[in-house]
Amino acid sequence: MSSQALLQSSRPWLAGMRDAIPLLGAYIPIAISFGLISVQAGFNAWETIVISTLIYAGASQFLFVGMAAGGAPLWLTVAMTLLINIRHIVYAPNIAPWLTRNRWWPWLMHGLTDQIFALAHSRLPHMPEQQRIGWYTGAAGLAWGSWVAGSALGAIAGDWMIKSWPLLSEVMPFALPSLFLVLLIPRCTSIRWVLALSVATFAALALALFGYSNVAIPLAAVLGAAAFYTIQPRGGSTT
């Protein structure tokens, strides 16, 4: 049954889960990596699960366990974690127009990751208002659950998995970049988007190759946005 058919059958949460399934191909390997690193940094399995459940912030979690294991002050660990997540400020004005009036939305935003934002930004505008919160709950809930389960698996059996299948340690780092690529390609619906994404991609690669990896992503994002707004769309469309 297609996602559109699930929406029409008043099961938007199931359609959301179905749309989020491709994300698991990257979420679970990265979560296993986090669980393994967390245990190696001195946290036990339960502490690892609590971190993934409450913080649920990908790169920030890796930074958190690394700084905590290195004895960094708590205030600095929290500050750096918040600094990485400051990009969510950009997400808010982009997704807010598609959120309906419901008191549960602020709580559900705990499940807003980069990938869920990209998915919601492409799905919610084309969805009836009454279906949106159900769809988002299903998609974000499945992603969150898979991240916590993957973290638990990595913490409990990650070391055994790496010893049993050494190739996993080589493959898992490519999971997240591959996921972002899969999410970007469907946005190439016009010359405007193709140019903006191409400028951002090549700028990031060039900056990283020339040794400016610390500023590669933010500068590439600015250049990509500049390219997007430089080209005027036909007929006044914003997309």
GIDA-V228304 format. One record per residue. N is the residue number from 0. RES is the residue in one small letter. BURIAL is I if it has 16 or more other ideal C-beta (glycine too) atoms within 10 Angstrom, else O. D_LAST is the distance of its C-alpha to the last C-alpha in whole Angstrom. Layout:
n:N res:RES burial:BURIAL d_last:D_LAST
n:N res:RES burial:BURIAL d_last:D_LAST
This chain:
n:0 res:m burial:O d_last:29
n:1 res:s burial:O d_last:26
n:2 res:s burial:I d_last:23
n:3 res:q burial:O d_last:22
n:4 res:a burial:O d_last:26
n:5 res:l burial:I d_last:27
n:6 res:l burial:I d_last:25
n:7 res:q burial:O d_last:26
n:8 res:s burial:O d_last:30
n:9 res:s burial:O d_last:29
n:10 res:r burial:I d_last:29
n:11 res:p burial:I d_last:26
n:12 res:w burial:I d_last:27
n:13 res:l burial:I d_last:28
n:14 res:a burial:I d_last:25
n:15 res:g burial:I d_last:24
n:16 res:m burial:I d_last:26
n:17 res:r burial:I d_last:26
n:18 res:d burial:I d_last:22
n:19 res:a burial:I d_last:24
n:20 res:i burial:O d_last:26
n:21 res:p burial:O d_last:25
n:22 res:l burial:I d_last:24
n:23 res:l burial:I d_last:28
n:24 res:g burial:O d_last:29
n:25 res:a burial:I d_last:28
n:26 res:y burial:I d_last:29
n:27 res:i burial:I d_last:32
n:28 res:p burial:I d_last:33
n:29 res:i burial:I d_last:32
n:30 res:a burial:I d_last:34
n:31 res:i burial:I d_last:37
n:32 res:s burial:I d_last:37
n:33 res:f burial:I d_last:36
n:34 res:g burial:I d_last:39
n:35 res:l burial:I d_last:42
n:36 res:i burial:I d_last:41
n:37 res:s burial:I d_last:41
n:38 res:v burial:I d_last:45
n:39 res:q burial:O d_last:46
n:40 res:a burial:I d_last:45
n:41 res:g burial:O d_last:48
n:42 res:f burial:I d_last:46
n:43 res:n burial:O d_last:47
n:44 res:a burial:I d_last:45
n:45 res:w burial:O d_last:45
n:46 res:e burial:O d_last:44
n:47 res:t burial:I d_last:41
n:48 res:i burial:I d_last:40
n:49 res:v burial:O d_last:40
n:50 res:i burial:I d_last:38
n:51 res:s burial:I d_last:35
n:52 res:t burial:O d_last:35
n:53 res:l burial:O d_last:35
n:54 res:i burial:O d_last:33
n:55 res:y burial:I d_last:31
n:56 res:a burial:I d_last:29
n:57 res:g burial:I d_last:29
n:58 res:a burial:O d_last:30
n:59 res:s burial:I d_last:31
n:60 res:q burial:I d_last:34
n:61 res:f burial:I d_last:35
n:62 res:l burial:I d_last:35
n:63 res:f burial:I d_last:37
n:64 res:v burial:I d_last:40
n:65 res:g burial:O d_last:40
n:66 res:m burial:I d_last:41
n:67 res:a burial:I d_last:43
n:68 res:a burial:O d_last:45
n:69 res:g burial:O d_last:46
n:70 res:g burial:O d_last:47
n:71 res:a burial:O d_last:44
n:72 res:p burial:O d_last:45
n:73 res:l burial:O d_last:43
n:74 res:w burial:O d_last:41
n:75 res:l burial:O d_last:40
n:76 res:t burial:I d_last:39
n:77 res:v burial:O d_last:37
n:78 res:a burial:O d_last:36
n:79 res:m burial:I d_last:34
n:80 res:t burial:I d_last:33
n:81 res:l burial:O d_last:31
n:82 res:l burial:O d_last:30
n:83 res:i burial:I d_last:28
n:84 res:n burial:O d_last:26
n:85 res:i burial:O d_last:25
n:86 res:r burial:O d_last:22
n:87 res:h burial:O d_last:21
n:88 res:i burial:O d_last:21
n:89 res:v burial:O d_last:18
n:90 res:y burial:I d_last:17
n:91 res:a burial:O d_last:18
n:92 res:p burial:O d_last:16
n:93 res:n burial:O d_last:13
n:94 res:i burial:I d_last:15
n:95 res:a burial:O d_last:17
n:96 res:p burial:O d_last:15
n:97 res:w burial:I d_last:16
n:98 res:l burial:I d_last:19
n:99 res:t burial:O d_last:22
n:100 res:r burial:O d_last:25
n:101 res:n burial:O d_last:28
n:102 res:r burial:O d_last:30
n:103 res:w burial:O d_last:29
n:104 res:w burial:O d_last:26
n:105 res:p burial:O d_last:27
n:106 res:w burial:O d_last:30
n:107 res:l burial:O d_last:27
n:108 res:m burial:I d_last:25
n:109 res:h burial:O d_last:28
n:110 res:g burial:I d_last:26
n:111 res:l burial:I d_last:23
n:112 res:t burial:I d_last:23
n:113 res:d burial:I d_last:20
n:114 res:q burial:I d_last:20
n:115 res:i burial:I d_last:20
n:116 res:f burial:I d_last:17
n:117 res:a burial:I d_last:15
n:118 res:l burial:I d_last:16
n:119 res:a burial:I d_last:16
n:120 res:h burial:O d_last:12
n:121 res:s burial:O d_last:11
n:122 res:r burial:I d_last:14
n:123 res:l burial:I d_last:15
n:124 res:p burial:O d_last:12
n:125 res:h burial:O d_last:14
n:126 res:m burial:I d_last:17
n:127 res:p burial:O d_last:20
n:128 res:e burial:O d_last:21
n:129 res:q burial:O d_last:24
n:130 res:q burial:I d_last:23
n:131 res:r burial:I d_last:21
n:132 res:i burial:I d_last:24
n:133 res:g burial:I d_last:26
n:134 res:w burial:I d_last:23
n:135 res:y burial:I d_last:23
n:136 res:t burial:I d_last:26
n:137 res:g burial:I d_last:27
n:138 res:a burial:I d_last:24
n:139 res:a burial:I d_last:25
n:140 res:g burial:I d_last:29
n:141 res:l burial:I d_last:29
n:142 res:a burial:I d_last:27
n:143 res:w burial:I d_last:30
n:144 res:g burial:I d_last:33
n:145 res:s burial:I d_last:32
n:146 res:w burial:I d_last:32
n:147 res:v burial:I d_last:35
n:148 res:a burial:I d_last:37
n:149 res:g burial:I d_last:36
n:150 res:s burial:I d_last:37
n:151 res:a burial:I d_last:41
n:152 res:l burial:I d_last:41
n:153 res:g burial:I d_last:41
n:154 res:a burial:I d_last:43
n:155 res:i burial:I d_last:46
n:156 res:a burial:O d_last:45
n:157 res:g burial:I d_last:43
n:158 res:d burial:O d_last:46
n:159 res:w burial:O d_last:48
n:160 res:m burial:I d_last:45
n:161 res:i burial:I d_last:44
n:162 res:k burial:O d_last:48
n:163 res:s burial:O d_last:48
n:164 res:w burial:O d_last:45
n:165 res:p burial:O d_last:44
n:166 res:l burial:O d_last:41
n:167 res:l burial:I d_last:39
n:168 res:s burial:O d_last:39
n:169 res:e burial:O d_last:38
n:170 res:v burial:O d_last:35
n:171 res:m burial:I d_last:34
n:172 res:p burial:O d_last:32
n:173 res:f burial:O d_last:30
n:174 res:a burial:I d_last:29
n:175 res:l burial:I d_last:26
n:176 res:p burial:O d_last:24
n:177 res:s burial:O d_last:24
n:178 res:l burial:I d_last:23
n:179 res:f burial:O d_last:20
n:180 res:l burial:O d_last:19
n:181 res:v burial:O d_last:19
n:182 res:l burial:I d_last:16
n:183 res:l burial:O d_last:14
n:184 res:i burial:O d_last:15
n:185 res:p burial:O d_last:13
n:186 res:r burial:O d_last:10
n:187 res:c burial:O d_last:10
n:188 res:t burial:O d_last:9
n:189 res:s burial:O d_last:8
n:190 res:i burial:O d_last:10
n:191 res:r burial:I d_last:8
n:192 res:w burial:I d_last:8
n:193 res:v burial:O d_last:11
n:194 res:l burial:I d_last:13
n:195 res:a burial:I d_last:12
n:196 res:l burial:I d_last:13
n:197 res:s burial:O d_last:16
n:198 res:v burial:I d_last:17
n:199 res:a burial:I d_last:17
n:200 res:t burial:O d_last:19
n:201 res:f burial:O d_last:21
n:202 res:a burial:I d_last:22
n:203 res:a burial:I d_last:23
n:204 res:l burial:O d_last:25
n:205 res:a burial:O d_last:27
n:206 res:l burial:I d_last:27
n:207 res:a burial:O d_last:29
n:208 res:l burial:O d_last:31
n:209 res:f burial:O d_last:32
n:210 res:g burial:O d_last:34
n:211 res:y burial:O d_last:31
n:212 res:s burial:O d_last:30
n:213 res:n burial:O d_last:30
n:214 res:v burial:O d_last:27
n:215 res:a burial:I d_last:25
n:216 res:i burial:O d_last:23
n:217 res:p burial:O d_last:22
n:218 res:l burial:I d_last:22
n:219 res:a burial:I d_last:20
n:220 res:a burial:O d_last:17
n:221 res:v burial:O d_last:18
n:222 res:l burial:I d_last:17
n:223 res:g burial:I d_last:14
n:224 res:a burial:O d_last:13
n:225 res:a burial:O d_last:14
n:226 res:a burial:I d_last:13
n:227 res:f burial:I d_last:9
n:228 res:y burial:O d_last:10
n:229 res:t burial:O d_last:13
n:230 res:i burial:O d_last:11
n:231 res:q burial:O d_last:10
n:232 res:p burial:O d_last:7
n:233 res:r burial:O d_last:10
n:234 res:g burial:O d_last:10
n:235 res:g burial:O d_last:9
n:236 res:s burial:O d_last:6
n:237 res:t burial:O d_last:4
n:238 res:t burial:O d_last:0
